[in-house]
Amino acid sequence: MITKKVFKAAFISSLPVLMGYSVMGMGAGILLAAKTDLNFLWAMFAAFITESAAIQYMQPDLINNVRTIPQIVIITILLNLRYAMYGLSLIERFRRLKLPRRLYMILTLSDETYALQIENKCPEGENSDDYCLAISALDHFYWIFGCTVGAILGDLIKFNTMGIEFAMTALFIVILTDQCLEKANRIPSIIGAGATIFCRIAFGTDYMLIIAIALILTSFILLRPRFDTTYKHTLAMKGGAK
Amino acid sequence: MTDTFYALVVMLTVAVTTFLIRAFPFIVFGKGNPPSIVLYIGKVISPAAIAMLIVYCFNNVNPLAAPHGIPELIATAVTVALQLWKRNPLISILVGTVIYMLLVQNVFM
């Protein structure tokens, strides 16, 4: 059971997410209302089953341009692959949870929720698993709230929405800008952009993503001795063990 | 008209895929430690994938025909500059998008 004290602590920690998700969610909701004729219940449903800003901004585009399921899966994987890394540091912590709770924690493991769970400001003497559940549930609620309100607003206020889809591009640009503040991310991002531009020119829009991802993975594997700071260390350890 | 059945298929596909991505480490490495190449790829793939998706977002831009991608270039520059200056994603996205909308609706028609 989540105690009052735990809930209060979780609520205070999650306030920045409340602000961020309300606005970001509203953007996603408005985009869905502007680009499709789905009502707010759809936005609510989509937000409930997927708590992920990046793919939610992409969704109207996916709905309007008919694609095959494998194409949708590839785009989702590309956008959200980073989530696969978050679980790595939570394996121990989630192992002790009962299955339904573990599944819910995985369903709602967004960037912001992950950050707050790692920070883990659970009050002393209280159950930190309950604190983390409260964080997950609050963030999830904020996201659904933002998307729903956005979709309602988008339906009520009719304006010229031409160009509004740039919000999605801008979101990616912001994420990449933040990542490139870290030096180690700069060459990987140049490889990503370069390979994709090359594939766009060489193969056209239908196959560019899949060929580009193959190209990018190959370059990273080939460049590993140069990029991976732990690689030399591992080799040295192996050499030492011989 | 939006095809609601197709919309539902898209939403469910996205949801299931995202869930499986998040569950991946628990399913695969629930019992042991992940190999170092997985950790390495996991680290470098994120900026590369985001850069790739930005290029993908500009698919409809033709640099050889008017308006030569100028609205995209301006809006991108504004978004990056604001993010570097204020470090506030909401401001950067909002202002970048509004500028882009103003440009394509009023200037580069």
Interface residues (C-beta under 8 A of the other chain):
Chain A: G20 V23 M24 G27 T36 D37 L38 W42 F45 A46 I49 T50 S52 I55 Q59 L62 I63 N64 V66 I69 I72 V73 I75 T76 I77 L78 L79 N80 L81 R82 Y83 A84 M85 Y86 G87 L88 L90 I91 F94 R95 R102 I106 L107 L109 N160 T161 M162 G163 I164 F166 A167 M168 T169 A170 L171 F172 I173 V174 I175 L176 T177 D178 Q179 C180 A184 N185 R186 P188 S189 I190 I191 G192 A193 A195 T196 I197 R200 T205 M208 L209 A212 I213 I216 L217 F220 I221 R224 F227 D228 T230 Y231 T234
Chain B: M1 T2 D3 T4 Y6 A7 V9 V10 M11 L12 T13 V14 A15 T17 T18 F19 I21 R22 A23 F24 P25 F26 F29 G30 P34 S36 I37 L39 Y40 I41 G42 K43 V44 I45 S46 P47 A48 A49 I50 A51 M52 L53 I54 V55 Y56 C57 F58 N59 P71 E72 A75 T76 T79 V80 Q83 L84 R87 P89 L90 S92 I93 L94 G96 T97 Y100 M101 L103 V104 Q105
